[in-house]
Amino acid sequence: MSAFTRTRTIHTLFLQQPTRLLGTGEVWQYCRAHGVATCRKTVRDDLERLAAQGLLSRQGSDNGRRYRLIGEGR
């Protein structure tokens, strides 16, 4: 699965639940259910990339970090 498809799937999840904080595990399960997950680390890297692009905000420390969509539904 391409990185673009995986990133688009992750972004769609956040658009569906714009005010909810989501952790890597929840996002990974969603990606697995939609056939785009490779491994948990890849999903974590995708989340960090979306945060660096300004689409997601980071909440918490590295261990147990959660993410929220920026701007939408807040």
Stockholm file with secondary structure:
# STOCKHOLM 1.0

chainA/1-74         MSAFTRTRTIHTLFLQQPTRLLGTGEVWQYCRAHGVATCRKTVRDDLERLAAQGLLSRQGSDNGRRYRLIGEGR
#=GR chainA/1-74 SS CCHHHHHHHHHHHHHHSTTCCEEHHHHHHHHHHTTCCCCHHHHHHHHHHHHHTTSEEEESCSTTCEEEESSTTC
#=GC SS_cons        CCHHHHHHHHHHHHHHSTTCCEEHHHHHHHHHHTTCCCCHHHHHHHHHHHHHTTSEEEESCSTTCEEEESSTTC
//
